Amino acid sequence: MQLSRYPPPPPPPPSYLLEHGAFPALVNNEGDTPLDLAEDTEDIVDMLQNKIDQDMIDLKAVKGVEEMMMLEDANRLKNDPNLKPVISHGGATPLHVAAAKNYTQVVK
């Protein structure tokens, strides 16, 4: 296989992504949204905030989706003895993840 002599193209600008349907409040595994990560770039922050406002996105609700899903899964595991928790390749259980993310309702 021959490798290209040219560097890969740069990623598209955020405006292009938003114009083509990118969700401006996508939450990464650390709980950050693009708005959190772009805090030092005023023009990008403004662009993201305008899109979030335009689409009436509730950032607090978006950030809480993972915790709600984990709570539902925990309740299913608690109530159905036939279900087994998924354990990651590294050995982390849902309890480990909930504790690491400070999801106290899930841990209880």
N, C-alpha and C positions, 0 to 999 in steps of 0.2 A: 504494500500500500504506500502510495506516495503522499507525503504531507504537503500541504499547501505552503507556498513561500510567502503568502500574504497573511497578515494578522486577521483575526475574525472581525467582522464589522461591529461597530459600537452598538449598544442596545438602543432601541428607539426612544425618543424623548417621551416624558410622561404625558405631554399633551396628545401625542399620537395614540398612546395606549388608552387614554381616557376617551378619546373620540371613537375608538374602535371597541368600546365595551368593557374595558378593564374596570374591575370593582375597586373603587378608591378606598375602601375600608377593609380590605382583606387582612386578616390577622395572621401573623406568623407564629411559629411555635414558642416564641418568647412573649407573645401577647402584644406585639407592636403592630401598628398599622403604618402604611406609607406616610401618613401625616406625622406620626411619632418619629419616624426615621429621617424625615426631611426637615426637621426643626431648624436647621441652620441655613436653609436655602429659601429665602423669603418668597421668591416668585413661585417656587414649586408648592410651598405651604399654601399660598394664596389660591393657586390653581386647584389643589386638592380640597381645601376648605370650601371653595365655591361649588365644586362638584358634589361634595357631601351635603352641603346646604340645599343645593338644587334638587338632589335626589331624596332629600329629607331622611338621611341615614342617621340612626341613633347609634353613635359609636359605643356608648356604654352597653347597649343591648347586643351589638355585634360582638364586642369583646367577651360578653358573658355566655355566648352560645356554647363554647366548648365545655365550660363548667356545668351548664344545664344538661348537656348530653352525657357527660361523665356521671352526673347525679342519677339520671335515668338508668344508665347502664349499671351503676352500683346497686340501685334498687332492684333491678331485674336479677342481678347475681345473688342478692340477699334472699329474694323470694323464690328462686328456682334452683334447687340443689343440683339439677342436671347440667346447669350452665357452668362453664369453667372460664376464669379470666384469661385474657390473652396476655402472654408474657413475651416481652421483646427479646431479640437476640442477645441483648446485653443483660437480660435477667430482670428488667424493670417490670413491675406489675402496675395495674391501674392505681393502686394505693401509693406506690412510689411517685407516680406522675402527679397525682392529686396533691400529695404532700409537698412536692417540689414547687408546685405552682400556687401553693397556699389556698387550695380549694377546700376550706374547712368543712363545708357542708358535705362534700363528697367523702372526706376522711371520716366524719362521724358515722 
